[in-house]
Amino acid sequence: MLLSRLWPVSVIEKRPYRYACLVGVPVGLVSAIIGASFAGLLWTTLPREILGPSAAADMSKTGQWNMLLMGVFLMPFWETLMAQLLPLELGKMARFNDAACVALGAVVFGAGHYLNGGLGHGICSTISGALFSTGYMAMRACGYLPAVWTSYVAHAINNFLLLFVVPFVISSSDQ
């Protein structure tokens, strides 16, 4: 287990949710950085017709508080259950190794976002899904609930940064 190199497993098992946050927050930060960078690369190299619409564009029309509630708290929880918990636990039941479970979680997460937001959103979400699934698998030895919490925290941080911080930074740099 990745965390056992940083902390003894006995320490992690005493406070698994604290360590789930310690894993989830940096995974969310890295995911947002990679996702924003890759989205920018796709945006500059491919025609917009190929990339498809932004899945978050419709959500921004509902107001800041609704976008915060839906985009940062509720949707990441639902997507964590459907795109990490379910496929990763089914993969473990089918005796997939950790890398195969991460790939399965990434594909399920990316496919769901592709169906909702087009090719660009699907590609970027596949990368994020791989990172969220890696966080899940890193904490899975402590139980599925700390693993879900890790993935959820990473997803919520990622969405907060991409929905609120990145647009603010981009709009500030345009002036």
Secondary structure as GFF3:
##gff-version 3
##sequence-region A 1 175
A	DSSP	alpha_helix	2	6	.	.	.	ID=ss1
A	DSSP	alpha_helix	9	14	.	.	.	ID=ss2
A	DSSP	alpha_helix	16	45	.	.	.	ID=ss3
A	DSSP	alpha_helix	48	51	.	.	.	ID=ss4
A	DSSP	alpha_helix	57	60	.	.	.	ID=ss5
A	DSSP	alpha_helix	64	68	.	.	.	ID=ss6
A	DSSP	pi_helix	69	74	.	.	.	ID=ss7
A	DSSP	alpha_helix	75	80	.	.	.	ID=ss8
A	DSSP	pi_helix	81	85	.	.	.	ID=ss9
A	DSSP	alpha_helix	86	93	.	.	.	ID=ss10
A	DSSP	alpha_helix	98	117	.	.	.	ID=ss11
A	DSSP	alpha_helix	119	139	.	.	.	ID=ss12
A	DSSP	three_ten_helix	140	142	.	.	.	ID=ss13
A	DSSP	alpha_helix	144	160	.	.	.	ID=ss14
A	DSSP	pi_helix	161	165	.	.	.	ID=ss15
A	DSSP	alpha_helix	166	174	.	.	.	ID=ss16
###
